[in-house]
């Protein structure tokens, strides 16, 4: 599978004499940012779409209509955890979540929350949402690192078929401030575009490092680690045939076989069009483990 998103920094209050703690996001704790006013309401199991309020973010708050609880957790502790947004991870969590009870899978909630001072969208969906989840759902989490099967991205034998870009040919894109805005008519660095026309899937990204490119490639759920040793940013254009759907935010379910040694369309495209290859290996991956969660304490 293929994916794209990551982020956050939970803040834990300390007394002046306390030893600094480490939050679930891995940072030294400090007083938590929080919403000043928040409303949490559980949605009906089969609530008609017409009755679901639209989701939007604005400088003084956010409105989320009937969001899945697991998604809220992933957004808060993974995608936007640092209060910033990585465009390569936007929309797709990268850290597996374990320990959730069965009822969470179908639990959906509408949230209306406001702040006294303006906050960017990533802060409200990350650190501020962490505090809300911990207060209203009693959520407690911790992170673990384990050795797991991964794929290694390396340079295939023969000529490399990548074009390195020149500085200044693309514009950095601040996704933290642009969650509700459409990019202007500019060429943005590392902003992947994935399209599907008939059986053909296309991926284009201008000015992307191979470390960032490897984050897009999650075959059968395994992380992909860049072992090419190549520095700098490159233009990527990749095409492959597949009967599987191509999600707008990532390359999940792109018709890639479990074994990268097979002639899966994407594997062949990487090798023939870019001069890159994937091989199985072992590596360290992070997991988010839920220690406690309960149904929301509503207003």
N, C-alpha and C positions, 0 to 999 in steps of 0.2 A: 504494500500500500504506500501511498505518498501523502505527505502532509506539509503544513505551513503555519506556525504560531508560537509565543513564549513570553513569561514576565512576572514579577512582584516582590514586595518587601513588606512583610507584616511587621507591625511595631508593637512591642510589649512595654507597658509602663514600668519604670524602675524607681525605687527610692534612691536617695543620694548615697546610701550605704550599701545598696544591693550590688551583688556581682552581676555584670551584664549577662543577660540571657541571649540565646540564639533562637530566632523565630523559625517557624516552619519553612520560611523562604530562605533561611540560611544567613540572615543578616543580624548584626548586633541590634538588640531591641532598644526602642525609644518610645516615648508616648505615642499611642496610636492615633492616626488620623481617623475621623469618623463622620458619619452623616449627622447633621443636627436634628433632622426630623426624618423618620422612615415609617412607611406603611407596608406590611407584608400580609398578603392574603392568598390562601390556597385556592387554586382553580378547580372547577368541577372536572371529573374524569373525561367527560365528553363535551366539554364546553364549546359551543359553536364558535367558529372563527370570527363571526360578525360581532361576538360579545367579548373578544379579546382585545384589550387596548393596544395601540401601536407602541412599539419600542423606540425610544429615542434618548439621546443624551444632549444636554445643554449645559452651559457654563455653571449654572447653579444647582444641577441635579440630574437625575435620570429617571426614566420610566420604562419598566420592563414588563411586557405583557405575557403572562403564562409561560415562564421559562422553566425548563427541566432543572431540578435541583442539582443533579450531577453536573450539568453544564455550568451552572452558577459557580460551583466549587472549582471546576477546571479553569474557568475564566479568572477567578479570584486568586488562586494559588499557583497557576501555571502561566496562562496566556498574558495576564496583566499584573503579575505578582509584584514586579518592581515599580509599578506606577508608570511604566513606559510600555511601548508596544513594538515588538520586533515584526517588521513587515513580513518576514519570511515565515513567521509562526502565526500571523494574524488569522484567526478563525478556527484554527485546529490545535487542540491541546497536544503537547508532546510528552507529558509525563503520565504514565498509567496511574489510575486511582484504585486503591484496594481497600477492603474493609467496609464497604457500604452495605447496609441492610437492604433486603429485597424491595421494601416499599419505596426506596429512593428512586428506583428506575422509572416509576410512573408519576412521581410527585412533581407537580408544576405550581409555580407561584408567580403572582404579580407583585412587583415592587415599585413603590413610589418613594423616592428619597431626595432630600434637598440638603444643601450645604449653605452656611452663612457666607462663605467666601468662594469665588470661582475656583473650580478644579477641572483639570483636563479629563477627558473621557477614560483614559487608561487608569488614572488614579482612582476614579469612582468605581470602575469595574474591578480594580485590583485591591489595594490596601483598604479602601473604605468598605468595599464589599466583604472583605475578610472579617472586619470588625462586626459588620451586621450579621453575617452568618454565625459567628461565634456567640453573639449576644442572643439572637432570636432562635437559633437551632441548637445551641449548646455545642457547636462543632469544635472538635479538637483533632488536630492532625500532626503528623510528624513525617519527616523524609528519611528514606533509606537508599543506600547505594548498593547495588549487587552486580556481580559479573553475569552477563547474559549473552546469548548468541547475537551477533551483529553482522552487518555487511561492511566490507572494507572497499572504499573507492580508490582505485589506483590507475596509473597510466598503462594502457594496453601496449603490448609489443608493437613496434612499428611507429609511424609518425603521429604525433599529437595533432589534433584537428581543431584547436581552439584559437580564437583571436583575442589577444589582450587589448583592452581599451586604453585610450589616452586619458590623462587626467582632465577633468573639466567637460567631458562629453556627456555627463548625466548629472542630475540634480538629486541630492539626498532628500528622502521623503520622510517627514515626521508623521508617522502613523498615529502616534499618541494624540495629536491634535486634530486628526483628520478622520476619525471613525465615522463621522456622519457626512463627510464631504467627498465629492468626486474629484479626483486629481485633475489639475489644469492640463492644458495641452503642452506638456513638457515631457522630456525623456527622463524618467526617474531611475536612479540606480537600484539594482537588485529588486525591482518590483516585478515578480513573475506574472506572466499572462498565459493562461492555459485555456485553449479553445478546442472545440470538437466539431468537425465537419464530416458527417457520415461516419465511416469506420476509422477515420484518421484523427489522431489527437496531436496537437501542437503545443509546444512550450517555448516561450521566448522570454529572456531576461537579459537586460543590458547592464553591464557593469556589476556583475555578481562574482564573489569569490567562490572557490570550489568548496570551502568550508561551509558557506551559506547554501550553496547548491546541494550539498549532501543532506542538509536538513529537509529538503523537499522530498527526497527519495526514501520513503519508508516502505520497504518491500515486506509484505505479509506481517506488518507490525514491528519488524525489527529496526533498530536505529541503524543509520548509515554513517560511517566515520571516514572523514577525508584523510587518506594516507598517500595522496599524490605528491606532497612536498612542493607543490606549485604555489607561488605567491602572486599577488596582484588580482585584478578583476578582469573578467572575461565577458564576451558576448556569447550567449547560449541560444541556439536555435535547434530544436529537436522535434522530429516527427516520427510517429509510429502508428501502426494499424492495430486496432483492438475493437472487440465487440462490447467491452465493458464501458460503463458511463464514466465521464471525466468530471469530477466535482469542480466547481468554479474556483475554490480556494486551494485545491491541492490535487495531487495525482493519485489519490487512493483509488483502489479498485480499477487500476489501469490495465488489467489483464496481464500482470506479471506473475510468473510461476514462482513457487516456493524456492526452488533450487536455481540460483543465478547461473549455474553452468548450462542450463537448458537454453534453447533458442527462443525464449520469450521475446515478443516484439520490442519491448522497452530495452531489454538487455542488449539485443542486437543493435538497436539504434544508438545506444550509448557507445558501443564499441566502434561501429562503422562511421557514425557521423561526428563523434567527438573524440574518439581515440581513448575512451575511458572504459574501465571494466569493474565489475563487482565480484567479490569472492567472500565466502563465509569465514567468520572469525569469532573471537570473543572480545568483549569490552565491558566497561562499567556503565551502567544505566541507572537513572534515578527513578524512585517510586514515591508516590504520595499515599500515605497510609492513614486512614480515618480511624481514630481511637474511640470517638464518641460522636453521635449525632441523634437528634430527636426531632419530632415534628415541630413545626414553627410555633412559637408563641406569638399569636397574631395580636393586632391592636385591641 
